[in-house]
């Protein structure tokens, strides 16, 4: 294992420090610095950068920083500290951009369904609308839906159903994305390109896997999971794919630059 390098150590410290501060200070880092939907009232451009250093779950932080700890120093020594820092920032912002682009179309689809519902509110449509969100969301409105199906023409139920549809739409537009998973995915991708035949041992797999195959399987999994759009899946798979894409492009560009 290579000795921890300066930029990797700095990123580790920043992420850990923000995690601790977010736990103990009366300041919500996620609310202010998480990446929002680009047309949200809470969106700011700096969030493309700041969301990369925020984790709420310890396991989320631990998983990302563990990969950074093992693979980051190899890349920093290979690319140089300056290029590695540029790589981390560009790939991180790029992952946020790809996620935001996909998220834009997803939100526009939900917005279209919401406006259609307002024009023709009924239990079946509301039921289908709610099912686009998580199962826990449906459970929250289970009793209301049961009554709404019994009395679909009751005015107060119709008005309440419109409020529910609106609140779900607005909530979806304000869900922040956080974490370093984008640049971490880029680091794994870069490692796979630069050291394709290097064998990697994973905890859940009893045999080593060449880095190039691991990255291919990882990219396929993230694409499949992203296209599935499981409402109960709170992982930003397209941010991971953005990290993979921009990590690939950065390494290809810098290799070409050095060849020339």
C-alpha positions as CSV (number, residue, x, y, z in Angstrom):
1,X,0.0,0.0,0.0
2,X,1.4,3.4,-1.0
3,X,1.9,6.1,1.6
4,X,-0.9,8.6,1.8
5,X,-0.4,11.7,-0.3
6,X,-0.9,15.3,0.4
7,X,-4.1,16.0,-1.7
8,X,-5.7,12.7,-0.7
9,X,-5.0,13.4,3.0
10,X,-6.4,16.9,2.6
11,X,-9.6,15.6,1.0
12,X,-10.0,13.0,3.7
13,X,-9.6,15.6,6.5
14,X,-12.1,18.1,4.8
15,X,-14.8,15.4,4.4
16,X,-14.3,14.1,8.0
17,X,-14.3,17.6,9.4
18,X,-17.5,18.6,7.6
19,X,-19.2,15.3,8.7
20,X,-18.4,16.1,12.3
21,X,-19.4,19.7,12.1
22,X,-22.7,18.8,10.5
23,X,-23.4,16.5,13.4
24,X,-22.7,18.9,16.2
25,X,-23.2,22.4,14.9
26,X,-26.6,24.0,14.6
27,X,-26.0,24.5,10.9
28,X,-27.4,22.3,8.2
29,X,-24.7,21.7,5.6
30,X,-26.9,19.5,3.5
31,X,-29.6,22.2,3.3
32,X,-27.2,24.9,2.2
33,X,-24.5,23.0,0.2
34,X,-26.2,19.9,-1.1
35,X,-26.8,19.9,-4.9
36,X,-30.4,20.8,-5.7
37,X,-32.5,20.6,-8.8
38,X,-31.3,23.5,-11.1
39,X,-34.7,25.3,-11.0
40,X,-35.2,24.8,-7.3
41,X,-35.6,27.9,-5.2
42,X,-32.7,26.6,-3.1
43,X,-30.3,26.0,-6.0
44,X,-26.9,27.8,-6.3
45,X,-24.1,27.1,-8.7
46,X,-21.6,26.6,-6.0
47,X,-23.5,23.5,-5.0
48,X,-21.9,21.6,-7.9
49,X,-18.6,21.9,-5.9
50,X,-19.8,21.9,-2.3
51,X,-21.9,18.8,-2.4
52,X,-18.8,16.7,-3.0
53,X,-17.7,17.1,0.6
54,X,-20.9,16.4,2.5
55,X,-22.0,13.1,3.9
56,X,-24.7,12.4,6.5
57,X,-24.4,8.7,6.8
58,X,-21.2,7.4,8.4
59,X,-21.2,4.3,6.1
60,X,-21.5,6.6,3.0
61,X,-18.5,8.6,4.2
62,X,-16.6,5.5,5.2
63,X,-17.2,3.8,1.9
64,X,-16.1,6.8,-0.2
65,X,-13.1,7.7,1.9
66,X,-11.9,4.0,2.0
67,X,-11.7,3.9,-1.8
68,X,-10.0,7.3,-1.8
69,X,-7.5,6.1,0.8
70,X,-6.5,3.0,-1.2
71,X,-6.7,4.2,-4.8
72,X,-6.1,8.0,-4.4
73,X,-2.4,7.9,-3.6
74,X,-1.7,5.7,-6.6
75,X,-3.3,8.2,-8.9
76,X,-1.8,11.3,-7.2
77,X,1.7,9.8,-7.5
78,X,0.9,8.9,-11.2
79,X,-0.7,12.2,-12.2
80,X,1.1,14.6,-9.8
81,X,-0.7,16.4,-7.0
82,X,-1.8,19.4,-9.1
83,X,-3.3,17.2,-11.9
84,X,-4.9,14.9,-9.3
85,X,-6.6,17.9,-7.6
86,X,-7.8,19.2,-11.0
87,X,-9.0,15.7,-11.8
88,X,-10.9,15.4,-8.5
89,X,-12.7,18.8,-9.0
90,X,-13.5,18.4,-12.7
91,X,-14.8,14.9,-12.3
92,X,-16.8,15.8,-9.2
93,X,-18.4,18.8,-10.9
94,X,-18.9,16.8,-14.1
95,X,-20.7,14.1,-12.2
96,X,-23.0,16.7,-10.8
97,X,-23.7,18.1,-14.2
98,X,-24.7,14.8,-15.7
99,X,-26.9,14.0,-12.7
100,X,-28.5,17.4,-12.9
101,X,-29.2,17.0,-16.7
102,X,-30.9,13.6,-16.1
103,X,-32.7,15.0,-13.0
104,X,-34.1,17.9,-15.1
105,X,-35.9,15.5,-17.4
106,X,-37.1,13.4,-14.5
107,X,-38.5,16.4,-12.7
108,X,-40.1,17.7,-15.9
109,X,-41.8,14.4,-16.3
110,X,-43.2,14.5,-12.8
111,X,-44.3,18.1,-13.4
112,X,-46.2,17.1,-16.5
113,X,-47.9,14.3,-14.6
114,X,-48.8,16.8,-11.7
115,X,-50.3,19.3,-14.1
116,X,-52.3,16.6,-15.8
117,X,-53.6,15.4,-12.5
118,X,-54.8,18.9,-11.5
119,X,-56.9,19.0,-14.6
120,X,-58.5,15.6,-13.8
121,X,-58.1,14.6,-10.2
122,X,-59.2,11.1,-9.4
123,X,-58.1,8.2,-7.1
124,X,-56.6,6.1,-9.9
125,X,-54.4,8.9,-11.2
126,X,-53.2,9.9,-7.7
127,X,-52.5,6.3,-6.9
128,X,-50.3,6.0,-10.0
129,X,-48.6,9.4,-9.2
130,X,-47.7,8.4,-5.7
131,X,-46.3,5.1,-6.9
132,X,-43.6,7.1,-8.7
133,X,-42.2,7.9,-5.3
134,X,-40.9,5.5,-2.6
135,X,-43.0,2.9,-0.9
136,X,-42.7,4.8,2.4
137,X,-44.4,7.7,0.7
138,X,-47.3,5.6,-0.4
139,X,-47.7,4.3,3.2
140,X,-48.0,7.8,4.5
141,X,-51.1,8.4,2.3
142,X,-52.5,4.9,2.5
143,X,-55.5,5.9,4.8
144,X,-56.3,8.9,2.6
145,X,-56.2,6.9,-0.6
146,X,-58.5,4.3,1.0
147,X,-61.1,7.0,1.7
148,X,-60.5,8.7,-1.6
149,X,-61.3,5.5,-3.5
150,X,-64.5,5.2,-1.5
151,X,-65.6,8.8,-2.1
152,X,-63.9,10.0,-5.4
153,X,-66.3,12.9,-5.9
154,X,-66.1,14.4,-2.5
155,X,-64.9,18.0,-2.8
156,X,-62.6,18.1,0.3
157,X,-60.9,14.8,-0.8
158,X,-60.3,16.2,-4.3
159,X,-58.8,19.4,-2.9
160,X,-56.7,17.4,-0.4
161,X,-55.5,15.2,-3.3
162,X,-54.3,18.2,-5.2
163,X,-52.4,19.4,-2.1
164,X,-50.8,16.0,-1.8
165,X,-49.8,16.0,-5.5
166,X,-48.3,19.5,-5.2
167,X,-46.4,18.7,-2.0
168,X,-44.9,15.6,-3.6
169,X,-43.9,17.5,-6.7
170,X,-42.3,20.3,-4.7
171,X,-40.5,17.9,-2.4
172,X,-39.0,16.1,-5.4
173,X,-37.6,19.3,-6.7
174,X,-35.9,20.1,-3.5
175,X,-34.2,16.8,-2.6
176,X,-30.4,17.6,-2.3
177,X,-27.7,15.3,-3.6
178,X,-24.6,14.9,-1.5
179,X,-21.4,12.9,-1.3
180,X,-18.1,12.2,-3.0
181,X,-19.3,9.2,-5.0
182,X,-18.9,11.0,-8.3
183,X,-15.2,11.7,-8.1
184,X,-14.6,8.4,-6.3
185,X,-16.2,6.6,-9.3
186,X,-13.9,8.7,-11.4
187,X,-10.9,7.5,-9.4
188,X,-11.8,3.9,-9.8
189,X,-12.2,4.5,-13.5
190,X,-8.9,6.2,-13.9
191,X,-7.2,3.4,-12.0
192,X,-8.8,0.8,-14.3
193,X,-7.5,2.7,-17.4
194,X,-4.0,3.3,-16.1
195,X,-3.6,-0.1,-14.5
196,X,-6.0,-2.3,-16.4
197,X,-4.4,-5.7,-15.4
198,X,-3.9,-4.8,-11.7
199,X,-5.8,-7.3,-9.6
200,X,-8.1,-6.0,-7.0
201,X,-9.4,-7.9,-4.0
202,X,-13.0,-7.1,-2.9
203,X,-14.5,-8.1,0.5
204,X,-17.6,-9.9,-1.0
205,X,-15.8,-11.7,-3.8
206,X,-13.4,-14.5,-2.9
207,X,-11.1,-14.1,-5.9
208,X,-9.1,-11.1,-7.4
209,X,-10.6,-9.2,-10.3
210,X,-8.6,-7.2,-12.9
211,X,-9.2,-3.5,-12.6
212,X,-10.5,-3.2,-16.2
213,X,-13.2,-5.8,-15.7
214,X,-14.2,-4.3,-12.4
215,X,-14.8,-0.9,-14.0
216,X,-16.8,-2.4,-16.9
217,X,-19.0,-4.3,-14.5
218,X,-19.4,-1.2,-12.2
219,X,-20.4,1.0,-15.2
220,X,-22.9,-1.6,-16.4
221,X,-24.4,-1.9,-12.9
222,X,-24.7,1.9,-12.5
223,X,-26.3,2.3,-15.9
224,X,-28.8,-0.5,-15.3
225,X,-29.7,0.8,-11.8
226,X,-30.1,4.3,-13.1
227,X,-32.4,3.2,-15.9
228,X,-34.5,1.1,-13.5
229,X,-35.4,4.3,-11.6
230,X,-36.5,2.4,-8.6
231,X,-38.4,4.9,-6.4
232,X,-37.1,3.3,-3.2
233,X,-33.5,3.6,-4.4
234,X,-32.0,6.8,-3.0
235,X,-28.6,6.4,-4.7
236,X,-27.7,8.9,-7.4
237,X,-26.6,6.4,-10.0
238,X,-26.2,9.0,-12.8
239,X,-23.8,11.0,-10.6
240,X,-21.7,7.8,-10.4
241,X,-22.0,7.4,-14.1
242,X,-20.9,11.0,-14.5
243,X,-17.9,10.3,-12.4
244,X,-17.1,7.3,-14.6
245,X,-17.6,9.3,-17.8
246,X,-15.6,12.3,-16.8
247,X,-12.9,10.2,-15.2
248,X,-12.5,8.3,-18.5
249,X,-12.4,11.5,-20.6
250,X,-9.9,13.2,-18.3
251,X,-7.4,10.3,-18.3
252,X,-7.8,9.8,-22.1
253,X,-7.2,13.6,-22.6
254,X,-4.1,13.7,-20.3
255,X,-2.6,10.6,-21.8
256,X,-3.0,12.1,-25.3
257,X,-1.5,15.4,-24.1
258,X,1.6,13.7,-22.8
259,X,2.0,11.6,-26.0
260,X,1.9,14.8,-28.0
